Each structure stands twice: as structure tokens, then as C-alpha cells.
Amino acid sequence: MPDDNGSGLLLVMMDVEPAHEAEFNKWFDEEHFPQRMSCPGFVNGRRYRALEGDPRYLAYYELTSPEVLESEPYKEMSAPSPWTQRVFPHVTRVIRNVYEDITPET
């Protein structure tokens, strides 16, 4: 059942070249994550680093609905910034999935 957290979820998992990890994390924490969280329809988000296994990094974003990812505000932030253009070539793998809440009502 959808609640105040929304009915959509964006899950992104990434690996990055070890020599560029510090810059990747700085970019993600200072630019990418705050930008996403400022987009209307993004309700909550978190980042994780794997203790073992891969991909090494995971971010998830709760969305008011999956359609948020089709909105103009989201599309406007899709153009890569200069910082993104410097960092992203060192990302070695990206897994990105969009989900909708199918929890039954209780």
C-alpha cells in the first residue's frame, strides 16, 4: 500500500576504479545526491558501500511514483555537469532499476 514515502523506488548500484574512489564519493555526496534529492517527487534517499561483494556502491531513492523519472525537473538535471563528465568515465559498472510498490493493502 503506498504511504507517505511514495510508490516508486530507484535503485542504482555502481563500481568505480579504485584510483578514483575519493573523487567519485565527493561528487556523489556534494553534487549528484543533493541534486537528486532536490527534485520534486524524490522523497528519501540513502547511499551504501558494500562490506563484501559487488557492486561496491548502492544508492536508493524513494519516489512519489515511478513517473517522477519522466518529469521535466528530472529530465532537466540529466545533462551531465562538468564534474559528472570528469568522474563518470571511471565508473566501471552501473545497474539501475526502477520499481513500483506492489505491497498489498492490510
Secondary structure, DSSP 4 states (H G I P E B T S, - for coil): --BTTBSEEEEEEEEE-GGGHHHHHHHIIIIIHHHHHTSTTEEEEEEEE-SSSSSSEEEEEEES-GGGGGSHHHHHTTSPPHHHHHHGGGEEEEEEEEEE--PPP-
